[in-house]
Amino acid sequence: MMLKVGELARRSGLTVRTLHHYDSIGLLKPSGRSDAGYRLYNRDDVARLHQVQALRRFGMALADIGHFLAQPGASLPDLIARQIDSLDHQIAEAAKLRAQLSALRGQLLAGEEPELASWLTTLEQMTVYDKYFSKQELEHMPIYRDAAARDEWAQLVAAVGEKMAAGISPADPAVQQLAVRWMTTFSQHAGGSAEIMARLDNMWAREEIIRAQSGITPEMRGYIAAANGETKLAIYAKYMRPQEIAVMRKHFQCRAREWPELIGAIRAQMSSDPSPAAPAARELAHKWFELFTDMVGTAPDARLRFRQAHQNEPVLNSGRLMTDELLEFLRQAHAGA
């Protein structure tokens, strides 16, 4: 039995554009073509699509999935076992939450007021982390599993909050030291993975309950981004002209907080539809180009010197959320637009 691309898209929950994109990058080639030239997929193709989507859910980038599946040791049973483990974890967490909610409901129906600890336990179990990370990723993420790491973050957030409340400029050396400490801690607690850092930042931006628990507000993220920008401006000054540095400083002070939110939206778009030709992708590329232009300007030589700075200065890429994969996606989307 062979499926046309439209039927496979409908039954898999994907878009035809996504399947076309998988074909164009060599990730999922159809085994046949109809007389009219339509793509036709057989059982082996569908099994491979299962692997691709499973690996996507585990957080693997499209660029890495092809290399992984090409390895002789890539095993579909092992991959399905990982999915089962992940589902078992979700079922166990859901069962714990159900039991807690049932206890709360029983207390309320009996006219009792549940203790604060009961509400907090329920909130802790209503975690949003599973929306962003696999079980395996959470097991290696100190900020999730390690109470000491969460305490460290709480102290850091409190220290930054004090500087903000006092109205201290992000350019202040003490704030810049906090920003360096913030990014170093962020990297360590994300297991050193830029991909995990990006998804954590996206979660902080999107999930109100996480912001309430952590105290990491959009304003605080923007404040740290501006302070981190001041640290990097001293390095950029080796490559950029004084007037260009002045423009970049204004950008960091006024628009730094827009970058994490935009990067989160780009990642969400790539996850839902990896095609750079999608209208939503082109719209995001337009926003990225406008924001980048506001930071660097339109002069080709300024952009060249900016890229040279990133090539020559590793510290500029420390904690960087805009990965090469995202940049390539945006460049293709912008070129198409």
SERO-4910 file (N, C-alpha, C, O; in steps of 0.05 Angstrom, whole numbers):
BEGIN
 pado doro    nc1    nc2    nc3   cac1   cac2   cac3    cc1    cc2    cc3    oc1    oc2    oc3
  Met    A     17    -24      0      0      0      0     18     25      0     36     27     16
  Met    A     11     43    -18     27     68    -20      9     92    -14    -15     93    -22
  Leu    A     19    111      1      4    135      8     13    159     -7     37    163    -10
  Lys    A     -6    175    -17      2    200    -30     10    220     -7      3    215     16
  Val    A     24    241    -15     34    259      5     12    273     21     15    277     45
  Gly    A    -11    279      7    -33    291     21    -45    273     43    -51    282     65
  Glu    A    -47    247     36    -59    228     55    -40    224     78    -49    222    101
  Leu    A    -14    222     72      6    218     94      6    243    112      8    240    137
  Ala    A      3    266    101      3    291    117    -22    291    135    -20    297    159
  Arg    A    -45    283    124    -69    283    140    -68    263    162    -76    268    185
  Arg    A    -58    239    157    -58    217    177    -35    220    197    -36    209    219
  Ser    A    -14    236    190      8    239    209      5    265    225     20    269    244
  Gly    A    -13    283    217    -16    308    231      4    329    222      6    350    235
  Leu    A     18    324    201     37    343    190     25    358    166      4    351    157
  Thr    A     40    378    157     31    392    133     45    380    108     66    368    110
  Val    A     32    384     85     45    375     61     72    390     57     91    379     47
  Arg    A     72    416     64     96    432     62    119    420     78    142    420     69
  Thr    A    113    410    102    133    398    119    145    373    105    169    369    105
  Leu    A    127    356     94    137    332     81    153    339     56    173    325     50
  His    A    145    359     42    161    368     19    189    378     28    209    372     15
  His    A    189    392     51    215    401     62    232    378     70    256    378     64
  Tyr    A    221    358     83    236    334     90    248    321     66    271    310     66
  Asp    A    233    321     44    243    309     19    266    326      8    286    315     -1
  Ser    A    263    352      9    283    370     -4    310    369     11    330    373     -2
  Ile    A    309    363     37    335    362     52    344    333     55    364    328     69
  Gly    A    331    314     42    339    287     42    333    271     67    344    249     71
  Leu    A    316    282     84    309    269    109    289    247    105    290    226    119
  Leu    A    270    251     87    249    230     82    242    231     52    226    247     43
  Lys    A    255    214     37    250    212      8    228    192      3    229    169     13
  Pro    A    208    199    -13    187    179    -20    199    156    -37    217    161    -53
  Ser    A    188    133    -32    198    109    -47    189    108    -76    200     93    -92
  Gly    A    168    123    -82    158    122   -109    144    147   -118    141    166   -103
  Arg    A    136    147   -143    121    169   -155     99    158   -172    101    137   -184
  Ser    A     76    172   -171     54    163   -188     58    171   -216     77    186   -222
  Asp    A     41    162   -234     44    170   -262     42    200   -266     53    211   -285
  Ala    A     27    213   -247     24    242   -249     46    257   -235     46    281   -234
  Gly    A     65    242   -224     88    254   -210     84    259   -181    102    271   -168
  Tyr    A     62    249   -169     58    253   -140     76    235   -124     81    212   -131
  Arg    A     85    245   -101    102    229    -83     85    207    -71     62    210    -64
  Leu    A     97    183    -69     84    159    -58    102    148    -36    126    144    -40
  Tyr    A     90    142    -13    104    132     11     95    104     18     71     99     19
  Asn    A    114     87     24    107     60     32    111     56     62    116     76     77
  Arg    A    109     31     71    111     26    100    137     34    112    138     45    134
  Asp    A    160     29     97    186     36    108    189     67    110    201     77    128
  Asp    A    177     81     91    177    110     93    163    120    117    172    139    131
  Val    A    140    108    123    124    117    146    139    110    172    139    126    191
  Ala    A    153     87    172    169     80    196    192    100    200    198    108    223
  Arg    A    204    109    178    225    129    180    213    156    190    226    169    206
  Leu    A    190    163    180    177    187    190    171    186    220    174    206    234
  His    A    164    162    229    160    158    258    186    165    273    185    178    294
  Gln    A    208    155    263    234    160    276    240    190    276    249    201    296
  Val    A    236    203    253    241    231    250    225    247    271    236    264    285
  Gln    A    199    242    273    182    257    291    189    251    320    187    269    337
  Ala    A    196    226    326    204    219    353    229    234    361    230    245    384
  Leu    A    248    235    344    273    249    350    268    279    352    281    293    368
  Arg    A    250    290    336    243    318    339    231    324    367    237    344    379
  Arg    A    214    306    376    202    309    403    223    308    425    220    319    446
  Phe    A    244    293    420    266    291    439    285    315    438    304    316    453
  Gly    A    279    334    420    294    358    419    317    359    399    333    377    399
  Met    A    319    338    382    342    337    364    336    355    340    314    355    329
  Ala    A    356    370    331    353    388    308    351    372    282    362    350    280
  Leu    A    337    383    263    334    369    237    361    362    225    364    341    213
  Ala    A    380    381    227    406    376    215    420    352    227    437    340    214
  Asp    A    413    345    252    426    322    266    411    296    262    423    275    264
  Ile    A    385    298    256    369    273    254    379    256    231    381    231    234
  Gly    A    385    268    207    395    253    185    420    238    191    423    214    184
  His    A    439    251    205    464    238    212    459    215    232    471    194    230
  Phe    A    441    220    250    434    199    270    423    174    257    431    151    263
  Leu    A    403    178    239    390    156    226    409    141    207    404    118    201
  Ala    A    429    155    197    448    142    179    468    124    193    482    108    180
  Gln    A    469    126    219    487    109    235    478     80    234    454     75    236
  Pro    A    496     61    232    489     33    232    474     24    257    457      6    257
  Gly    A    480     37    280    468     29    305    441     41    311    429     34    331
  Ala    A    431     58    293    404     70    297    383     48    298    380     33    278
  Ser    A    368     46    319    349     24    323    322     35    328    317     50    347
  Leu    A    303     26    312    275     34    315    263     23    341    250     37    356
  Pro    A    268     -3    349    258    -13    374    269      4    398    254      9    417
  Asp    A    294     11    397    306     27    419    292     54    421    287     65    443
  Leu    A    287     66    398    274     92    397    246     90    408    238    107    424
  Ile    A    231     69    401    204     66    411    205     61    441    188     70    456
  Ala    A    226     47    451    229     42    479    233     69    494    222     73    516
  Arg    A    248     87    482    251    114    494    225    129    495    219    142    515
  Gln    A    209    126    474    182    139    474    165    127    496    150    142    510
  Ile    A    166    101    499    150     88    520    158     98    548    142    103    565
  Asp    A    185    100    552    195    110    578    184    138    583    176    145    605
  Ser    A    185    155    561    175    182    564    146    183    571    137    198    588
  Leu    A    130    166    558    101    165    564     96    154    592     78    164    606
  Asp    A    112    133    600    109    123    627    113    145    648     99    147    668
  His    A    133    162    643    139    184    661    115    203    662    107    212    683
  Gln    A    104    210    638     81    228    637     57    216    652     43    230    666
  Ile    A     53    190    648     30    176    661     33    177    691     14    182    706
  Ala    A     58    172    700     63    172    729     58    200    741     46    202    762
  Glu    A     68    220    727     64    247    736     34    255    736     24    268    754
  Ala    A     20    246    715     -9    252    713    -24    238    736    -43    249    747
  Ala    A    -15    213    743    -28    198    764    -24    212    791    -43    214    807
  Lys    A      0    222    796      6    236    821    -11    262    822    -22    268    843
  Leu    A    -13    276    800    -28    301    799    -58    295    804    -72    309    818
  Arg    A    -68    273    792    -96    265    795   -102    259    825   -122    268    835
  Ala    A    -84    245    837    -88    238    866    -88    263    883   -105    266    901
  Gln    A    -70    282    877    -69    306    892    -94    323    888   -105    334    907
  Leu    A   -103    325    863   -127    340    857   -152    328    870   -170    342    879
  Ser    A   -153    301    870   -175    287    883   -176    293    913   -198    297    924
  Ala    A   -152    294    925   -151    300    954   -160    329    959   -175    334    978
  Leu    A   -151    347    942   -160    375    945   -190    378    942   -203    392    957
  Arg    A   -201    364    922   -230    366    917   -245    355    941   -265    366    949
  Gly    A   -235    332    952   -249    321    975   -249    340    999   -269    342   1013
  Gln    A   -227    354   1003   -226    373   1025   -245    396   1021   -259    404   1039
  Leu    A   -246    406    996   -264    428    990   -293    420    993   -309    436   1003
  Leu    A   -300    396    983   -328    387    986   -336    383   1015   -359    386   1022
  Ala    A   -316    376   1032   -322    372   1060   -322    398   1076   -325    399   1100
  Gly    A   -319    421   1061   -319    446   1074   -293    454   1088   -292    473   1103
  Glu    A   -271    439   1081   -245    445   1093   -229    463   1075   -233    462   1050
  Glu    A   -211    478   1086   -193    495   1070   -166    481   1069   -153    478   1090
  Pro    A   -157    472   1045   -131    458   1043   -108    476   1053   -109    500   1050
  Glu    A    -88    463   1064    -65    477   1073    -49    489   1050    -52    479   1027
  Leu    A    -34    510   1055    -17    522   1034      1    501   1021      5    502    997
  Ala    A     12    483   1037     30    463   1026     16    445   1005     29    437    986
  Ser    A    -10    440   1009    -24    424    990    -27    438    963    -23    425    942
  Trp    A    -33    464    964    -34    479    939     -7    480    926     -6    477    901
  Leu    A     14    484    941     41    486    929     49    460    917     61    459    895
  Thr    A     42    438    930     49    411    919     35    407    893     47    396    874
  Thr    A     10    416    891     -5    413    866      8    430    844     10    421    821
  Leu    A     15    454    851     28    472    832     54    460    821     60    462    798
  Glu    A     69    449    839     95    437    831     91    414    812    106    410    793
  Gln    A     69    399    816     64    376    799     52    385    772     55    370    752
  Met    A     40    408    772     29    418    747     51    431    731     49    454    722
  Thr    A     72    417    728     96    428    715     92    431    685     78    416    672
  Val    A    105    452    675    104    457    646    129    447    633    131    448    608
  Tyr    A    148    436    648    173    428    636    170    406    615    184    406    595
  Asp    A    150    389    619    147    367    600    138    377    573    141    362    553
  Lys    A    128    401    571    120    413    545    144    420    529    143    423    504
  Tyr    A    167    423    542    191    434    528    214    414    527    232    416    511
  Phe    A    214    394    546    237    376    548    229    347    551    208    341    562
  Ser    A    246    330    541    241    301    544    250    292    572    263    307    587
  Lys    A    243    268    579    251    257    605    281    256    607    292    262    628
  Gln    A    294    247    586    323    245    586    336    272    590    356    275    604
  Glu    A    325    293    577    336    320    580    333    330    609    351    343    620
  Leu    A    310    325    620    304    334    648    323    321    668    331    333    688
  Glu    A    330    295    663    347    281    681    375    293    682    389    289    701
  His    A    383    307    661    410    319    659    409    349    661    428    363    653
  Met    A    387    360    672    384    389    674    383    397    703    363    394    717
  Pro    A    406    407    714    407    414    742    386    433    751    375    430    773
  Ile    A    378    452    735    358    472    743    331    459    749    315    471    763
  Tyr    A    327    435    738    302    421    742    303    401    765    285    400    782
  Arg    A    325    386    767    326    364    786    342    370    812    340    355    831
  Asp    A    357    392    812    376    397    834    365    421    851    364    443    841
  Ala    A    359    416    876    349    437    893    370    458    898    364    482    900
  Ala    A    395    450    899    417    470    903    419    488    879    425    512    883
  Ala    A    414    478    856    415    495    832    392    515    832    396    538    824
  Arg    A    369    506    841    346    525    842    351    547    864    344    570    860
  Asp    A    364    539    886    371    559    906    391    579    895    389    603    901
  Glu    A    410    569    879    430    587    867    416    607    849    423    631    849
  Trp    A    397    598    834    382    616    816    366    636    832    364    660    825
  Ala    A    354    627    854    337    645    870    355    668    881    346    691    882
  Gln    A    379    661    890    397    682    900    405    701    878    407    725    882
  Leu    A    410    690    854    419    707    832    396    725    823    400    749    818
  Val    A    372    714    822    348    731    814    344    753    834    338    776    827
  Ala    A    347    747    860    344    767    881    365    789    878    359    813    881
  Ala    A    390    781    872    411    801    869    406    820    845    410    844    847
  Val    A    397    808    823    391    825    800    366    843    805    366    866    798
  Gly    A    346    832    819    323    847    826    330    871    843    318    893    840
  Glu    A    349    868    861    358    891    878    370    913    861    365    937    866
  Lys    A    386    906    842    399    926    824    378    940    807    379    964    804
  Met    A    358    925    798    337    937    782    321    957    799    314    979    790
  Ala    A    313    948    823    297    965    841    312    991    848    299   1011    852
  Ala    A    338    989    850    354   1012    857    359   1031    833    370   1052    836
  Gly    A    350   1022    809    353   1039    785    381   1040    775    389   1059    761
  Ile    A    397   1020    781    425   1020    772    427   1012    743    414    993    734
  Ser    A    442   1026    727    444   1022    698    457    995    692    474    985    706
  Pro    A    448    983    670    461    958    661    490    961    655    505    942    654
  Ala    A    499    986    650    527    991    644    544    991    668    569    991    666
  Asp    A    532    991    692    548    991    717    564    965    719    554    943    713
  Pro    A    590    967    726    607    943    728    596    921    745    599    897    739
  Ala    A    583    928    767    572    908    785    549    892    771    547    868    775
  Val    A    533    907    755    512    893    741    523    876    719    513    854    714
  Gln    A    544    885    706    557    869    685    568    843    696    567    822    683
  Gln    A    579    845    720    589    821    733    567    801    739    570    777    736
  Leu    A    544    812    747    520    795    752    511    782    726    503    759    725
  Ala    A    513    798    704    504    787    678    523    764    669    513    744    659
  Val    A    549    767    674    568    745    667    561    721    684    561    698    674
  Arg    A    556    726    710    549    703    728    523    690    719    520    666    720
  Trp    A    504    707    711    478    697    701    482    678    678    472    656    678
  Met    A    497    687    657    501    670    633    517    645    639    511    624    628
  Thr    A    537    647    657    553    624    665    535    604    679    536    580    673
  Thr    A    519    613    698    501    595    713    480    583    694    474    559    696
  Phe    A    470    600    676    450    591    657    461    568    640    447    547    637
  Ser    A    485    571    631    498    550    614    502    524    630    497    502    621
  Gln    A    512    527    655    518    504    671    493    489    678    492    464    677
  His    A    472    503    685    447    490    693    431    480    670    412    465    673
  Ala    A    439    487    646    426    476    622    444    454    610    439    445    587
  Gly    A    463    445    625    481    424    616    499    432    594    510    415    579
  Gly    A    504    458    591    522    468    570    511    467    542    525    470    523
  Ser    A    485    462    539    472    460    513    458    485    505    441    495    519
  Ala    A    467    497    482    454    521    472    425    516    465    408    533    468
  Glu    A    418    492    456    391    484    449    374    484    474    351    495    474
  Ile    A    384    473    496    369    472    521    365    501    532    344    508    542
  Met    A    387    517    530    385    545    539    363    560    524    348    575    536
  Ala    A    362    555    498    341    569    482    313    561    490    295    578    492
  Arg    A    309    535    495    283    526    503    275    535    531    252    541    537
  Leu    A    295    536    549    290    546    576    282    576    574    263    584    587
  Asp    A    296    591    558    290    619    556    262    623    543    247    640    551
  Asn    A    255    606    524    229    606    512    207    600    533    186    613    533
  Met    A    213    581    550    194    574    571    190    597    591    168    603    599
  Trp    A    212    610    598    210    633    616    193    655    604    179    670    617
  Ala    A    196    658    577    181    680    564    152    673    561    135    692    563
  Arg    A    145    648    558    117    641    551    100    632    575     75    635    574
  Glu    A    112    621    596     97    608    617     94    626    642    114    631    656
  Glu    A     70    635    647     66    654    669     72    641    696     83    654    714
  Ile    A     65    615    699     70    601    724    100    599    730    108    600    753
  Ile    A    116    596    709    145    594    713    156    621    721    173    623    738
  Arg    A    146    642    708    155    669    716    148    675    745    163    688    759
  Ala    A    124    667    753    115    672    781    133    656    801    140    667    822
  Gln    A    140    632    794    156    615    812    185    624    813    197    625    834
  Ser    A    195    632    790    224    638    788    230    668    793    252    674    802
  Gly    A    211    685    788    215    714    790    230    725    766    237    749    767
  Ile    A    234    709    746    248    719    722    228    731    703    215    717    687
  Thr    A    225    757    705    206    772    689    218    780    662    242    779    658
  Pro    A    201    787    642    212    798    617    230    822    621    250    825    607
  Glu    A    223    839    641    240    862    646    267    854    656    288    866    649
  Met    A    268    833    673    294    824    683    311    812    661    335    816    660
  Arg    A    298    797    643    313    785    621    324    807    603    346    805    593
  Gly    A    308    828    599    318    850    583    340    865    596    359    874    583
  Tyr    A    339    868    623    360    881    638    386    866    636    407    878    632
  Ile    A    385    840    639    409    823    637    420    824    608    444    825    604
  Ala    A    402    823    589    411    825    561    425    851    556    446    852    542
  Ala    A    415    873    567    428    899    563    455    900    577    475    910    565
  Ala    A    457    888    601    483    888    615    503    870    601    526    877    598
  Asn    A    493    848    591    511    830    575    520    844    550    542    840    541
  Gly    A    502    860    539    509    875    515    531    895    520    549    899    503
  Glu    A    531    908    544    552    927    550    579    913    552    600    924    543
  Thr    A    579    889    563    604    874    565    615    867    537    639    869    532
  Lys    A    596    860    519    605    853    492    612    877    475    627    875    456
  Leu    A    600    900    482    606    924    466    636    931    467    647    941    448
  Ala    A    648    925    490    677    931    492    693    913    473    714    922    464
  Ile    A    682    890    467    696    872    448    689    881    419    707    882    402
  Tyr    A    664    887    415    656    897    388    672    922    380    676    926    356
  Ala    A    679    938    400    694    963    394    720    958    379    730    976    367
  Lys    A    730    934    381    755    927    366    750    925    336    768    926    320
  Tyr    A    724    922    328    717    917    301    699    939    289    699    945    265
  Met    A    682    951    307    662    970    297    671    999    303    687   1003    321
  Arg    A    662   1018    287    669   1046    290    654   1058    314    632   1048    321
  Pro    A    664   1080    325    651   1092    349    621   1098    344    605   1093    362
  Gln    A    614   1109    321    586   1115    316    569   1090    314    546   1090    321
  Glu    A    581   1069    305    566   1043    303    562   1032    331    541   1020    337
  Ile    A    583   1034    348    580   1025    376    558   1041    390    543   1029    406
  Ala    A    556   1067    384    535   1083    397    508   1073    389    489   1072    405
  Val    A    504   1066    364    479   1055    354    473   1028    368    450   1023    376
  Met    A    493   1011    370    490    985    382    483    988    412    466    973    422
  Arg    A    495   1007    425    489   1011    454    460   1020    457    446   1010    475
  Lys    A    451   1038    440    423   1046    442    404   1022    437    383   1020    450
  His    A    412   1005    418    396    981    412    394    963    436    373    954    444
  Phe    A    417    958    449    418    940    472    401    952    495    388    937    510
  Gln    A    401    978    498    387    990    520    357    991    515    341    988    534
  Cys    A    349    994    490    320    997    483    306    972    473    282    969    478
  Arg    A    321    954    460    308    932    446    320    905    453    313    885    440
  Ala    A    337    903    472    350    878    478    330    856    486    333    833    479
  Arg    A    308    864    500    289    844    509    273    832    486    260    812    490
  Glu    A    274    844    462    259    833    440    272    808    428    258    791    416
  Trp    A    298    806    432    312    783    420    304    756    431    297    738    415
  Pro    A    303    752    457    295    725    467    267    717    459    262    694    452
  Glu    A    248    737    459    221    730    451    220    723    422    206    704    414
  Leu    A    235    737    405    235    731    376    247    704    371    237    688    355
  Ile    A    269    698    384    283    672    380    264    650    389    263    629    376
  Gly    A    250    654    411    231    633    420    209    629    399    201    606    394
  Ala    A    199    650    387    179    648    366    190    633    341    176    618    328
  Ile    A    215    639    334    227    626    311    230    596    317    224    580    299
  Arg    A    239    588    340    241    560    347    214    546    347    212    523    337
  Ala    A    194    559    356    167    548    356    158    543    327    146    523    321
  Gln    A    163    562    310    156    560    282    171    537    268    159    521    254
  Met    A    197    535    274    213    513    262    203    486    271    204    467    256
  Ser    A    193    485    296    183    459    306    157    452    294    152    428    288
  Ser    A    139    472    289    113    466    277    114    463    247     99    447    236
  Asp    A    132    477    234    134    476    205    163    484    197    169    508    197
  Pro    A    180    465    191    208    472    186    214    484    159    237    489    152
  Ser    A    194    490    143    198    501    117    203    531    118    186    546    129
  Pro    A    226    541    108    230    570    108    211    585     89    209    610     91
  Ala    A    197    570     72    179    583     53    152    589     65    135    603     53
  Ala    A    147    580     90    121    585    102    117    615    107    136    628    114
  Pro    A     93    625    103     88    654    108     96    663    136    107    685    139
  Ala    A     90    646    156     98    654    183    128    656    186    138    673    201
  Ala    A    143    638    172    172    639    174    182    664    161    201    676    171
  Arg    A    170    672    139    179    697    125    173    722    142    188    741    142
  Glu    A    151    721    156    144    743    173    164    746    196    173    768    203
  Leu    A    171    723    208    191    723    229    219    732    219    233    746    232
  Ala    A    225    723    194    251    732    182    251    762    178    272    775    181
  His    A    228    773    171    226    802    167    232    816    194    246    837    195
  Lys    A    220    806    216    224    818    242    253    815    251    265    834    262
  Trp    A    265    792    245    294    788    252    311    808    236    330    820    248
  Phe    A    306    811    210    322    829    194    319    858    203    339    872    204
  Glu    A    295    865    211    290    893    220    305    897    247    317    918    251
  Leu    A    304    878    265    318    880    291    348    880    287    362    896    300
  Phe    A    358    863    270    387    862    265    396    888    252    418    899    259
  Thr    A    380    899    234    388    925    221    388    947    241    405    965    240
  Asp    A    369    947    260    368    967    281    394    966    298    402    986    309
  Met    A    405    942    300    429    939    317    455    945    302    473    958    313
  Val    A    457    937    277    483    939    262    482    960    240    503    970    232
  Gly    A    458    966    230    456    985    208    455    971    181    454    946    180
  Thr    A    455    986    160    452    975    133    478    973    117    478    961     96
  Ala    A    499    985    127    524    985    112    536    957    110    540    944    131
  Pro    A    541    947     86    552    920     83    578    916     98    582    894    109
  Asp    A    595    935     98    621    931    112    617    929    142    632    915    155
  Ala    A    597    943    153    592    941    182    582    913    189    590    902    209
  Arg    A    565    902    172    555    875    177    577    855    174    578    835    189
  Leu    A    596    860    155    618    842    152    636    842    177    645    821    186
  Arg    A    641    866    187    658    869    211    644    856    235    658    845    253
  Phe    A    618    859    237    603    847    259    606    816    258    611    804    279
  Arg    A    604    804    234    607    775    232    636    767    238    640    746    249
  Gln    A    655    783    229    683    777    235    688    777    265    703    760    275
  Ala    A    675    795    279    678    796    308    669    770    321    682    759    339
  His    A    646    759    311    636    734    322    654    710    314    656    691    329
  Gln    A    666    712    291    684    690    283    710    690    299    721    669    305
  Asn    A    719    714    307    745    716    320    744    717    350    764    712    363
  Glu    A    720    723    361    718    727    390    698    706    402    674    711    402
  Pro    A    708    684    412    690    663    423    671    673    445    649    663    448
  Val    A    680    693    460    664    702    483    638    715    473    618    715    487
  Leu    A    638    725    448    613    737    437    592    715    433    568    722    432
  Asn    A    600    690    430    581    669    425    574    654    450    558    635    449
  Ser    A    585    662    473    579    648    498    551    654    506    542    677    508
  Gly    A    535    632    510    508    635    518    490    645    496    467    654    501
  Arg    A    499    644    471    484    655    449    460    637    442    463    613    439
  Leu    A    436    649    441    412    634    435    407    631    405    393    613    397
  Met    A    418    650    389    414    649    360    435    630    348    458    638    343
  Thr    A    427    605    344    445    585    334    449    587    304    433    601    290
  Asp    A    468    573    293    473    573    264    449    561    249    443    570    227
  Glu    A    436    542    261    412    529    248    390    550    245    377    551    224
  Leu    A    385    566    266    365    586    265    372    608    244    355    617    229
  Leu    A    397    615    243    406    636    224    402    626    195    393    642    178
  Glu    A    409    601    190    405    591    163    376    590    155    369    597    133
  Phe    A    359    582    174    330    582    170    320    610    163    304    613    144
  Leu    A    329    630    178    320    657    174    331    668    147    316    683    133
  Arg    A    356    662    141    367    672    115    352    661     91    346    675     72
  Gln    A    344    635     93    329    624     71    301    636     69    291    642     48
  Ala    A    289    640     93    262    652     93    263    681     83    245    689     68
  His    A    283    695     91    285    723     82    291    725     52    280    742     38
  Ala    A    308    707     43    314    707     14    290    700     -3    285    712    -24
  Gly    A    273    682      8    248    675     -6    228    697     -6    213    700    -25
  Ala    A    229    713     15    210    736     17    218    758     -2    205    779     -3
***
